[in-house]
Amino acid sequence: MAAYVRPLALVDALHPAPAELQLVEALSDKSAELTLIDVVPDQGWTWNLLGKTAEHIRNKLQSEKLLAIDKLALEEAQKSGLRIKSVVAGGKTGHAVIKQVLAGKHDLVVLQAKGPHSRRTGGIGDTGWELVRKCPSNVLLLGQQPGGAVPKKILVSLDAAAEDARHIALNKKIFAAAAQIAVKVGASLTAIHCWAIYGETLVRDYMSAAEFKDIEKATRELGEKGLQALSAGLAEKPNELNLQLLRGLPNGEIPAFANANQFDLVVMGTVARSGISGALLGNTAEEVLPQLQGSILAIKPDDFVSPVSA
């Protein structure tokens, strides 16, 4: 997997945060074109009561953001050596970003996982959730790491027991993305697979202890062989690569392991199989993502289609 060549960073041009650009610049190809986007949001029906005053305020805010984002783009281009463009859009933030991704064919979107004024509970704000669910490109949600934006410890969550071609391909894509980042920034990489026996309590009651142990062994070995095969298929590997099996369901094991071991970045797929050993999908994603304390890179499958039109 090549470095990102058309990344898009969502910024507040009037109050920029260095972490928003530090990591995206580190992950970009030397010939990449980075686009900075800020959005003048809809202010709701109450603003319409102000008539021309509301229009005047919007226009003034847009002008200020245009000046600020052009200045920010120039400064970052001089520091990083990248080509950097700037855009100020209007409307609902998540929708505006997705439309820019579709129009500009961006391969990565970077933003703060949760803004300082978000009213949503958990670690991800409304815009972050919308992009994870609907944006066709990979989405990097930046957490609040005190040590800086560039990760030193990366965790990748895989469904190493996947059997169908689509999910095997997604696992390869997830692992390759995580390994490429680890190599590029000199980070360690730990790959995990969560394994459990479907209906374990019921199954245990209807077989002998020896039979149950055989099922446990076979289930564990399936994940172990899958991790080894995925690792063997990597085109590039970081200097420190660890493979680990976790006994239990992903909705509990992934955040517990990630937070306890203080991983800076967790890489995972947003769509995968729905079985017991599946990666994040539906309710599992809803439970895991807001529990993670570090940054999150959400990888989309190649056949993902956004419900938002260009």
PANUKOL-32993 format. One record per residue (C-alpha): residue number from 0; residue in one letter; x, y, z. Coordinates in Angstrom, 1 decimal, always signed. Each point is the difference from the previous one (the first is absolute). Example, Ala and Ser with C-alpha at 12.3 -4.5 7.8 and 13.67 -1.06 7.14 Angstrom:
// residues 2
<atom seq="0" type="a" X="+12.3" Y="-4.5" Z="+7.8"/>
<atom seq="1" type="s" X="+1.4" Y="+3.4" Z="-0.7"/>
//
This chain:
// residues 310
<atom seq="0" type="m" X="+0.0" Y="+0.0" Z="+0.0"/>
<atom seq="1" type="a" X="+1.4" Y="+3.3" Z="-1.0"/>
<atom seq="2" type="a" X="+0.0" Y="+3.1" Z="+2.2"/>
<atom seq="3" type="y" X="-3.1" Y="+2.3" Z="-0.3"/>
<atom seq="4" type="v" X="+0.2" Y="+2.2" Z="-3.1"/>
<atom seq="5" type="r" X="-3.2" Y="+2.1" Z="+0.3"/>
<atom seq="6" type="p" X="-0.7" Y="+0.4" Z="+3.8"/>
<atom seq="7" type="l" X="-2.6" Y="+2.4" Z="+1.3"/>
<atom seq="8" type="a" X="+0.2" Y="+1.6" Z="+3.4"/>
<atom seq="9" type="l" X="-3.0" Y="+1.6" Z="+1.8"/>
<atom seq="10" type="v" X="+1.3" Y="+3.0" Z="+1.9"/>
<atom seq="11" type="d" X="-1.4" Y="+2.9" Z="+1.9"/>
<atom seq="12" type="a" X="+2.0" Y="+2.7" Z="-1.8"/>
<atom seq="13" type="l" X="-0.6" Y="+2.6" Z="+2.6"/>
<atom seq="14" type="h" X="+1.3" Y="-2.3" Z="+2.8"/>
<atom seq="15" type="p" X="+2.3" Y="-2.6" Z="-1.7"/>
<atom seq="16" type="a" X="+1.4" Y="-2.9" Z="+2.0"/>
<atom seq="17" type="p" X="+3.5" Y="-1.2" Z="-1.0"/>
<atom seq="18" type="a" X="-1.0" Y="-3.7" Z="+0.5"/>
<atom seq="19" type="e" X="-2.5" Y="+0.3" Z="-2.8"/>
<atom seq="20" type="l" X="+2.8" Y="+0.5" Z="-2.5"/>
<atom seq="21" type="q" X="+3.0" Y="-1.6" Z="+1.6"/>
<atom seq="22" type="l" X="-1.1" Y="-3.6" Z="-0.6"/>
<atom seq="23" type="v" X="-1.7" Y="+0.5" Z="-3.4"/>
<atom seq="24" type="e" X="+3.3" Y="+1.5" Z="-1.2"/>
<atom seq="25" type="a" X="+2.0" Y="-2.9" Z="+1.4"/>
<atom seq="26" type="l" X="-2.3" Y="-2.5" Z="-1.8"/>
<atom seq="27" type="s" X="+0.0" Y="+1.8" Z="-3.3"/>
<atom seq="28" type="d" X="+2.1" Y="-0.9" Z="-3.1"/>
<atom seq="29" type="k" X="+2.7" Y="+2.6" Z="-0.8"/>
<atom seq="30" type="s" X="-2.0" Y="+0.9" Z="-3.2"/>
<atom seq="31" type="a" X="-3.3" Y="+0.1" Z="+1.8"/>
<atom seq="32" type="e" X="-2.5" Y="+2.9" Z="-0.3"/>
<atom seq="33" type="l" X="-1.5" Y="+0.7" Z="+3.4"/>
<atom seq="34" type="t" X="-3.3" Y="+1.9" Z="+0.2"/>
<atom seq="35" type="l" X="-1.1" Y="+1.9" Z="+3.0"/>
<atom seq="36" type="i" X="-3.7" Y="+0.5" Z="+0.5"/>
<atom seq="37" type="d" X="-2.0" Y="+2.1" Z="+2.4"/>
<atom seq="38" type="v" X="-3.8" Y="+0.2" Z="+0.1"/>
<atom seq="39" type="v" X="-2.3" Y="+2.9" Z="+0.8"/>
<atom seq="40" type="p" X="-2.8" Y="-2.0" Z="+1.6"/>
<atom seq="41" type="d" X="-3.7" Y="+0.4" Z="-0.3"/>
<atom seq="42" type="q" X="-1.2" Y="+2.0" Z="+3.0"/>
<atom seq="43" type="g" X="-3.5" Y="-1.4" Z="+0.1"/>
<atom seq="44" type="w" X="-3.4" Y="+1.5" Z="-0.3"/>
<atom seq="45" type="t" X="+0.5" Y="+2.6" Z="+2.7"/>
<atom seq="46" type="w" X="+2.5" Y="+1.8" Z="-2.2"/>
<atom seq="47" type="n" X="-2.5" Y="+0.4" Z="-2.7"/>
<atom seq="48" type="l" X="-2.0" Y="+2.3" Z="+2.4"/>
<atom seq="49" type="l" X="+2.9" Y="+2.4" Z="-0.2"/>
<atom seq="50" type="g" X="-0.5" Y="+0.6" Z="-3.8"/>
<atom seq="51" type="k" X="+2.8" Y="+2.0" Z="-1.6"/>
<atom seq="52" type="t" X="+1.9" Y="+0.2" Z="+3.3"/>
<atom seq="53" type="a" X="+0.5" Y="-3.8" Z="-0.1"/>
<atom seq="54" type="e" X="+1.2" Y="+0.2" Z="-3.6"/>
<atom seq="55" type="h" X="+2.4" Y="+2.7" Z="+0.9"/>
<atom seq="56" type="i" X="+1.5" Y="-2.0" Z="+2.8"/>
<atom seq="57" type="r" X="+0.3" Y="-3.1" Z="-2.2"/>
<atom seq="58" type="n" X="+1.8" Y="+2.0" Z="-2.7"/>
<atom seq="59" type="k" X="+2.4" Y="+1.6" Z="+2.6"/>
<atom seq="60" type="l" X="+0.7" Y="-3.4" Z="+1.5"/>
<atom seq="61" type="q" X="+0.7" Y="-1.6" Z="-3.4"/>
<atom seq="62" type="s" X="+2.3" Y="+2.9" Z="-0.9"/>
<atom seq="63" type="e" X="+2.0" Y="-0.4" Z="+3.2"/>
<atom seq="64" type="k" X="+0.3" Y="-3.7" Z="-0.5"/>
<atom seq="65" type="l" X="+1.1" Y="+0.4" Z="-3.6"/>
<atom seq="66" type="l" X="+2.8" Y="+2.3" Z="+1.1"/>
<atom seq="67" type="a" X="+1.0" Y="-2.2" Z="+2.9"/>
<atom seq="68" type="i" X="+0.1" Y="-3.2" Z="-1.9"/>
<atom seq="69" type="d" X="+2.0" Y="+1.4" Z="-2.9"/>
<atom seq="70" type="k" X="+2.5" Y="+1.3" Z="+2.5"/>
<atom seq="71" type="l" X="+0.1" Y="-3.4" Z="+1.7"/>
<atom seq="72" type="a" X="+0.4" Y="-1.8" Z="-3.3"/>
<atom seq="73" type="l" X="+3.0" Y="+2.2" Z="-1.0"/>
<atom seq="74" type="e" X="+1.7" Y="-0.4" Z="+3.3"/>
<atom seq="75" type="e" X="-0.4" Y="-3.8" Z="+0.0"/>
<atom seq="76" type="a" X="+1.2" Y="-0.3" Z="-3.6"/>
<atom seq="77" type="q" X="+3.1" Y="+1.9" Z="+0.9"/>
<atom seq="78" type="k" X="+0.7" Y="-2.3" Z="+3.0"/>
<atom seq="79" type="s" X="-0.9" Y="-3.4" Z="-1.5"/>
<atom seq="80" type="g" X="+0.9" Y="+0.5" Z="-3.7"/>
<atom seq="81" type="l" X="-3.4" Y="-1.4" Z="-1.0"/>
<atom seq="82" type="r" X="-2.3" Y="+1.6" Z="-2.5"/>
<atom seq="83" type="i" X="-3.0" Y="+1.3" Z="+2.1"/>
<atom seq="84" type="k" X="-3.3" Y="+1.3" Z="-1.2"/>
<atom seq="85" type="s" X="-2.8" Y="+1.5" Z="+2.1"/>
<atom seq="86" type="v" X="-3.8" Y="-0.1" Z="-0.1"/>
<atom seq="87" type="v" X="-2.7" Y="+1.7" Z="+2.0"/>
<atom seq="88" type="a" X="-3.4" Y="-1.8" Z="-0.4"/>
<atom seq="89" type="g" X="-3.4" Y="+0.6" Z="+1.5"/>
<atom seq="90" type="g" X="-2.7" Y="-2.1" Z="+1.5"/>
<atom seq="91" type="k" X="+0.0" Y="-3.0" Z="+2.3"/>
<atom seq="92" type="t" X="+3.7" Y="-0.8" Z="+0.7"/>
<atom seq="93" type="g" X="+0.0" Y="-3.7" Z="-0.6"/>
<atom seq="94" type="h" X="-2.1" Y="+0.3" Z="-3.2"/>
<atom seq="95" type="a" X="+2.2" Y="+2.7" Z="-1.3"/>
<atom seq="96" type="v" X="+3.2" Y="-2.0" Z="+0.6"/>
<atom seq="97" type="i" X="-1.4" Y="-3.1" Z="-1.7"/>
<atom seq="98" type="k" X="-1.0" Y="+2.0" Z="-3.1"/>
<atom seq="99" type="q" X="+3.5" Y="+1.4" Z="-0.1"/>
<atom seq="100" type="v" X="+1.4" Y="-3.5" Z="+0.3"/>
<atom seq="101" type="l" X="-2.1" Y="-1.2" Z="-2.9"/>
<atom seq="102" type="a" X="+0.8" Y="+3.1" Z="-2.2"/>
<atom seq="103" type="g" X="+3.8" Y="-0.1" Z="+0.8"/>
<atom seq="104" type="k" X="+0.4" Y="-3.7" Z="+0.1"/>
<atom seq="105" type="h" X="+1.8" Y="+0.2" Z="+3.4"/>
<atom seq="106" type="d" X="+1.4" Y="-3.2" Z="+1.4"/>
<atom seq="107" type="l" X="+0.1" Y="+1.1" Z="+3.7"/>
<atom seq="108" type="v" X="-1.9" Y="+2.4" Z="+2.3"/>
<atom seq="109" type="v" X="+1.5" Y="+1.2" Z="+3.2"/>
<atom seq="110" type="l" X="-1.8" Y="+1.8" Z="+2.8"/>
<atom seq="111" type="q" X="-0.2" Y="+0.2" Z="+3.8"/>
<atom seq="112" type="a" X="-2.1" Y="-2.9" Z="+1.3"/>
<atom seq="113" type="k" X="-2.1" Y="+2.4" Z="+2.1"/>
<atom seq="114" type="g" X="-0.1" Y="+3.8" Z="-0.1"/>
<atom seq="115" type="p" X="+0.2" Y="+2.1" Z="+3.2"/>
<atom seq="116" type="h" X="-3.6" Y="+1.0" Z="-0.3"/>
<atom seq="117" type="s" X="-1.5" Y="-3.4" Z="-0.8"/>
<atom seq="118" type="r" X="-3.1" Y="-1.0" Z="+2.0"/>
<atom seq="119" type="r" X="+0.3" Y="-3.7" Z="-0.9"/>
<atom seq="120" type="t" X="+1.0" Y="-2.4" Z="+2.7"/>
<atom seq="121" type="g" X="+3.0" Y="-2.3" Z="-0.6"/>
<atom seq="122" type="g" X="+3.3" Y="+0.7" Z="-1.7"/>
<atom seq="123" type="i" X="-1.4" Y="+0.8" Z="-3.5"/>
<atom seq="124" type="g" X="-2.1" Y="+2.9" Z="-1.1"/>
<atom seq="125" type="d" X="-2.8" Y="+0.2" Z="-2.5"/>
<atom seq="126" type="t" X="+2.2" Y="+0.9" Z="-3.0"/>
<atom seq="127" type="g" X="+2.4" Y="-2.9" Z="+0.8"/>
<atom seq="128" type="w" X="-2.8" Y="-2.5" Z="+0.2"/>
<atom seq="129" type="e" X="-1.5" Y="+1.2" Z="-3.3"/>
<atom seq="130" type="l" X="+3.3" Y="-0.3" Z="-1.8"/>
<atom seq="131" type="v" X="+0.7" Y="-3.4" Z="+1.4"/>
<atom seq="132" type="r" X="-3.4" Y="-1.2" Z="-1.2"/>
<atom seq="133" type="k" X="-0.3" Y="+1.8" Z="-3.3"/>
<atom seq="134" type="c" X="+3.3" Y="+1.3" Z="-1.3"/>
<atom seq="135" type="p" X="+1.4" Y="-2.1" Z="-2.9"/>
<atom seq="136" type="s" X="+3.7" Y="+0.7" Z="+1.0"/>
<atom seq="137" type="n" X="+1.9" Y="-1.2" Z="+3.0"/>
<atom seq="138" type="v" X="-0.6" Y="+2.2" Z="+3.1"/>
<atom seq="139" type="l" X="+2.6" Y="+0.9" Z="+2.6"/>
<atom seq="140" type="l" X="-1.6" Y="+1.2" Z="+3.2"/>
<atom seq="141" type="l" X="+2.6" Y="+1.7" Z="+2.2"/>
<atom seq="142" type="g" X="-0.2" Y="-0.5" Z="+3.7"/>
<atom seq="143" type="q" X="+1.5" Y="+2.2" Z="+2.7"/>
<atom seq="144" type="q" X="+3.5" Y="-1.5" Z="+0.3"/>
<atom seq="145" type="p" X="+2.1" Y="+2.0" Z="+2.5"/>
<atom seq="146" type="g" X="+3.2" Y="-1.3" Z="-1.7"/>
<atom seq="147" type="g" X="-0.7" Y="+1.3" Z="-3.4"/>
<atom seq="148" type="a" X="-1.9" Y="-1.1" Z="-3.2"/>
<atom seq="149" type="v" X="+2.6" Y="-2.3" Z="-1.6"/>
<atom seq="150" type="p" X="-0.6" Y="-3.5" Z="+1.6"/>
<atom seq="151" type="k" X="+2.6" Y="-2.1" Z="+1.6"/>
<atom seq="152" type="k" X="-2.2" Y="-3.0" Z="+0.7"/>
<atom seq="153" type="i" X="-2.6" Y="-1.2" Z="-2.6"/>
<atom seq="154" type="l" X="-2.6" Y="-2.7" Z="+0.5"/>
<atom seq="155" type="v" X="-1.8" Y="-1.6" Z="-2.9"/>
<atom seq="156" type="s" X="-3.2" Y="-2.1" Z="+0.6"/>
<atom seq="157" type="l" X="-0.5" Y="-2.8" Z="-2.5"/>
<atom seq="158" type="d" X="-2.6" Y="-2.7" Z="-0.7"/>
<atom seq="159" type="a" X="+2.7" Y="-2.6" Z="-0.7"/>
<atom seq="160" type="a" X="-2.5" Y="-2.9" Z="-0.1"/>
<atom seq="161" type="a" X="-1.9" Y="+1.6" Z="-3.0"/>
<atom seq="162" type="e" X="-0.9" Y="-2.5" Z="-2.6"/>
<atom seq="163" type="d" X="-1.6" Y="+1.8" Z="-2.9"/>
<atom seq="164" type="a" X="+2.1" Y="+1.9" Z="-2.6"/>
<atom seq="165" type="r" X="-1.5" Y="+3.5" Z="+0.7"/>
<atom seq="166" type="h" X="+0.9" Y="-0.1" Z="+3.7"/>
<atom seq="167" type="i" X="+3.4" Y="-1.6" Z="-0.6"/>
<atom seq="168" type="a" X="+0.7" Y="+2.9" Z="-2.4"/>
<atom seq="169" type="l" X="-1.1" Y="+2.6" Z="+2.6"/>
<atom seq="170" type="n" X="+2.3" Y="-1.6" Z="+2.6"/>
<atom seq="171" type="k" X="+2.9" Y="+0.2" Z="-2.4"/>
<atom seq="172" type="k" X="-0.8" Y="+3.6" Z="-0.7"/>
<atom seq="173" type="i" X="-0.3" Y="+0.9" Z="+3.8"/>
<atom seq="174" type="f" X="+3.3" Y="-1.8" Z="+0.9"/>
<atom seq="175" type="a" X="+1.9" Y="+1.6" Z="-3.0"/>
<atom seq="176" type="a" X="-1.3" Y="+3.5" Z="+1.0"/>
<atom seq="177" type="a" X="+1.2" Y="-0.5" Z="+3.6"/>
<atom seq="178" type="a" X="+3.3" Y="-1.5" Z="-1.0"/>
<atom seq="179" type="q" X="+0.7" Y="+2.8" Z="-2.5"/>
<atom seq="180" type="i" X="-0.7" Y="+2.7" Z="+2.7"/>
<atom seq="181" type="a" X="+2.2" Y="-1.8" Z="+2.5"/>
<atom seq="182" type="v" X="+2.9" Y="-0.2" Z="-2.5"/>
<atom seq="183" type="k" X="-0.4" Y="+3.6" Z="-1.1"/>
<atom seq="184" type="v" X="+0.0" Y="+1.5" Z="+3.6"/>
<atom seq="185" type="g" X="+2.2" Y="-2.6" Z="+1.6"/>
<atom seq="186" type="a" X="-2.7" Y="-1.4" Z="+2.4"/>
<atom seq="187" type="s" X="-0.5" Y="-3.4" Z="+1.4"/>
<atom seq="188" type="l" X="-3.0" Y="-2.0" Z="-1.2"/>
<atom seq="189" type="t" X="-2.1" Y="-2.6" Z="+1.8"/>
<atom seq="190" type="a" X="-2.6" Y="-2.0" Z="-1.9"/>
<atom seq="191" type="i" X="-2.8" Y="-1.6" Z="+2.0"/>
<atom seq="192" type="h" X="-2.7" Y="-2.5" Z="-0.8"/>
<atom seq="193" type="c" X="-2.9" Y="-0.6" Z="+2.5"/>
<atom seq="194" type="w" X="-1.3" Y="-3.5" Z="+0.1"/>
<atom seq="195" type="a" X="-3.0" Y="-1.5" Z="+1.8"/>
<atom seq="196" type="i" X="-2.3" Y="-3.0" Z="-0.4"/>
<atom seq="197" type="y" X="-3.5" Y="+0.9" Z="-1.2"/>
<atom seq="198" type="g" X="-2.5" Y="-0.9" Z="+2.7"/>
<atom seq="199" type="e" X="+2.7" Y="-1.2" Z="+2.3"/>
<atom seq="200" type="t" X="-2.2" Y="-0.5" Z="+3.1"/>
<atom seq="201" type="l" X="-2.5" Y="-2.0" Z="-1.9"/>
<atom seq="202" type="v" X="+2.6" Y="-2.0" Z="-1.9"/>
<atom seq="203" type="r" X="+1.9" Y="-0.9" Z="+3.2"/>
<atom seq="204" type="d" X="-3.1" Y="-1.5" Z="+1.6"/>
<atom seq="205" type="y" X="-0.5" Y="-2.4" Z="-2.9"/>
<atom seq="206" type="m" X="+3.4" Y="-1.6" Z="-0.4"/>
<atom seq="207" type="s" X="+2.8" Y="-1.5" Z="+2.1"/>
<atom seq="208" type="a" X="+2.8" Y="+2.1" Z="+1.4"/>
<atom seq="209" type="a" X="+2.4" Y="-1.7" Z="-2.5"/>
<atom seq="210" type="e" X="-2.2" Y="+0.8" Z="-2.9"/>
<atom seq="211" type="f" X="-0.3" Y="+3.6" Z="+1.1"/>
<atom seq="212" type="k" X="+3.8" Y="+0.3" Z="+0.3"/>
<atom seq="213" type="d" X="+0.3" Y="-1.3" Z="-3.6"/>
<atom seq="214" type="i" X="-2.3" Y="+2.7" Z="-1.2"/>
<atom seq="215" type="e" X="+1.9" Y="+2.7" Z="+2.0"/>
<atom seq="216" type="k" X="+3.3" Y="-1.2" Z="-1.5"/>
<atom seq="217" type="a" X="-1.3" Y="-0.1" Z="-3.6"/>
<atom seq="218" type="t" X="-1.6" Y="+3.5" Z="+0.3"/>
<atom seq="219" type="r" X="+3.2" Y="+1.5" Z="+1.5"/>
<atom seq="220" type="e" X="+2.2" Y="-1.7" Z="-2.6"/>
<atom seq="221" type="l" X="-2.2" Y="+1.3" Z="-2.8"/>
<atom seq="222" type="g" X="+0.6" Y="+3.6" Z="+1.2"/>
<atom seq="223" type="e" X="+3.7" Y="-0.7" Z="+0.6"/>
<atom seq="224" type="k" X="+0.6" Y="-1.4" Z="-3.5"/>
<atom seq="225" type="g" X="-2.0" Y="+2.9" Z="-1.5"/>
<atom seq="226" type="l" X="+2.2" Y="+2.6" Z="+1.7"/>
<atom seq="227" type="q" X="+3.2" Y="-1.8" Z="-1.1"/>
<atom seq="228" type="a" X="-1.3" Y="-0.1" Z="-3.6"/>
<atom seq="229" type="l" X="-1.0" Y="+3.7" Z="+0.0"/>
<atom seq="230" type="s" X="+3.4" Y="+0.9" Z="+1.4"/>
<atom seq="231" type="a" X="+1.9" Y="-2.1" Z="-2.6"/>
<atom seq="232" type="g" X="-1.9" Y="+1.9" Z="-2.7"/>
<atom seq="233" type="l" X="+1.2" Y="+3.5" Z="+1.0"/>
<atom seq="234" type="a" X="+2.0" Y="+1.8" Z="-2.6"/>
<atom seq="235" type="e" X="+1.8" Y="+2.0" Z="+2.7"/>
<atom seq="236" type="k" X="+0.4" Y="-0.7" Z="+3.7"/>
<atom seq="237" type="p" X="+0.9" Y="+2.2" Z="+2.9"/>
<atom seq="238" type="n" X="+3.1" Y="-0.8" Z="+2.1"/>
<atom seq="239" type="e" X="-2.2" Y="-0.9" Z="+2.9"/>
<atom seq="240" type="l" X="-3.0" Y="-2.2" Z="-1.0"/>
<atom seq="241" type="n" X="-2.0" Y="-1.9" Z="+2.6"/>
<atom seq="242" type="l" X="-2.9" Y="-2.5" Z="-0.6"/>
<atom seq="243" type="q" X="-2.4" Y="-0.7" Z="+2.8"/>
<atom seq="244" type="l" X="-3.2" Y="-1.9" Z="+0.6"/>
<atom seq="245" type="l" X="-2.6" Y="+1.3" Z="+2.4"/>
<atom seq="246" type="r" X="-2.6" Y="-2.4" Z="+1.6"/>
<atom seq="247" type="g" X="-3.3" Y="+1.7" Z="-0.1"/>
<atom seq="248" type="l" X="-2.4" Y="+2.2" Z="-2.0"/>
<atom seq="249" type="p" X="+1.5" Y="+3.0" Z="-1.9"/>
<atom seq="250" type="n" X="-2.5" Y="+2.5" Z="+1.5"/>
<atom seq="251" type="g" X="+1.6" Y="-0.5" Z="+3.4"/>
<atom seq="252" type="e" X="+3.5" Y="-1.3" Z="-0.8"/>
<atom seq="253" type="i" X="+1.1" Y="+2.6" Z="-2.5"/>
<atom seq="254" type="p" X="-0.5" Y="+3.2" Z="+2.1"/>
<atom seq="255" type="a" X="+1.2" Y="-1.7" Z="+3.1"/>
<atom seq="256" type="f" X="+3.2" Y="-1.1" Z="-1.6"/>
<atom seq="257" type="a" X="+0.6" Y="+3.2" Z="-1.9"/>
<atom seq="258" type="n" X="-0.5" Y="+2.3" Z="+2.9"/>
<atom seq="259" type="a" X="+1.8" Y="-2.2" Z="+2.6"/>
<atom seq="260" type="n" X="+3.1" Y="-0.1" Z="-2.3"/>
<atom seq="261" type="q" X="-0.3" Y="+3.7" Z="-0.9"/>
<atom seq="262" type="f" X="+0.1" Y="-0.4" Z="-3.8"/>
<atom seq="263" type="d" X="+0.2" Y="+3.4" Z="-1.8"/>
<atom seq="264" type="l" X="-1.8" Y="-1.2" Z="-3.1"/>
<atom seq="265" type="v" X="-2.5" Y="-2.8" Z="-0.6"/>
<atom seq="266" type="v" X="-0.6" Y="-1.1" Z="-3.6"/>
<atom seq="267" type="m" X="-3.1" Y="-2.0" Z="-0.8"/>
<atom seq="268" type="g" X="-2.6" Y="-0.7" Z="-2.7"/>
<atom seq="269" type="t" X="-3.4" Y="+1.6" Z="+0.1"/>
<atom seq="270" type="v" X="-1.8" Y="-2.9" Z="-1.8"/>
<atom seq="271" type="a" X="+0.6" Y="-3.7" Z="+0.4"/>
<atom seq="272" type="r" X="-1.7" Y="-3.3" Z="+0.7"/>
<atom seq="273" type="s" X="-2.8" Y="+0.0" Z="+2.5"/>
<atom seq="274" type="g" X="+1.0" Y="-3.3" Z="+1.7"/>
<atom seq="275" type="i" X="+1.3" Y="-0.5" Z="+3.4"/>
<atom seq="276" type="s" X="+3.6" Y="+0.5" Z="-1.0"/>
<atom seq="277" type="g" X="-0.8" Y="+2.9" Z="-2.4"/>
<atom seq="278" type="a" X="+1.7" Y="+3.4" Z="+0.1"/>
<atom seq="279" type="l" X="-1.9" Y="+3.2" Z="+0.7"/>
<atom seq="280" type="l" X="-3.5" Y="+0.1" Z="-1.4"/>
<atom seq="281" type="g" X="-3.2" Y="+1.5" Z="+1.1"/>
<atom seq="282" type="n" X="-0.5" Y="-0.1" Z="+3.8"/>
<atom seq="283" type="t" X="+3.6" Y="-1.1" Z="+0.6"/>
<atom seq="284" type="a" X="+1.4" Y="+3.1" Z="-1.7"/>
<atom seq="285" type="e" X="-2.4" Y="+2.1" Z="+2.0"/>
<atom seq="286" type="e" X="+1.3" Y="-1.4" Z="+3.2"/>
<atom seq="287" type="v" X="+3.7" Y="-0.2" Z="-0.8"/>
<atom seq="288" type="l" X="+0.9" Y="+3.3" Z="-1.8"/>
<atom seq="289" type="p" X="-1.1" Y="+2.5" Z="+2.8"/>
<atom seq="290" type="q" X="+1.9" Y="-2.0" Z="+2.6"/>
<atom seq="291" type="l" X="+3.4" Y="+0.4" Z="-1.7"/>
<atom seq="292" type="q" X="+2.2" Y="+2.6" Z="+1.6"/>
<atom seq="293" type="g" X="+2.5" Y="+0.4" Z="-2.8"/>
<atom seq="294" type="s" X="-0.4" Y="+0.9" Z="-3.7"/>
<atom seq="295" type="i" X="-2.0" Y="-2.3" Z="-2.4"/>
<atom seq="296" type="l" X="+0.6" Y="-0.8" Z="-3.7"/>
<atom seq="297" type="a" X="-3.1" Y="-1.4" Z="-1.5"/>
<atom seq="298" type="i" X="+0.7" Y="-2.0" Z="-3.2"/>
<atom seq="299" type="k" X="-2.8" Y="-0.3" Z="-2.6"/>
<atom seq="300" type="p" X="-0.4" Y="-3.1" Z="-2.2"/>
<atom seq="301" type="d" X="+0.7" Y="+0.6" Z="-3.7"/>
<atom seq="302" type="d" X="-3.7" Y="-0.5" Z="-0.9"/>
<atom seq="303" type="f" X="-1.2" Y="+2.5" Z="+2.5"/>
<atom seq="304" type="v" X="-2.6" Y="+2.4" Z="-1.5"/>
<atom seq="305" type="s" X="-0.9" Y="+3.2" Z="+1.8"/>
<atom seq="306" type="p" X="-3.7" Y="+0.9" Z="+0.3"/>
<atom seq="307" type="v" X="+1.0" Y="+3.6" Z="-0.7"/>
<atom seq="308" type="s" X="+0.1" Y="+1.0" Z="-3.6"/>
<atom seq="309" type="a" X="+2.5" Y="+2.4" Z="-1.5"/>
//
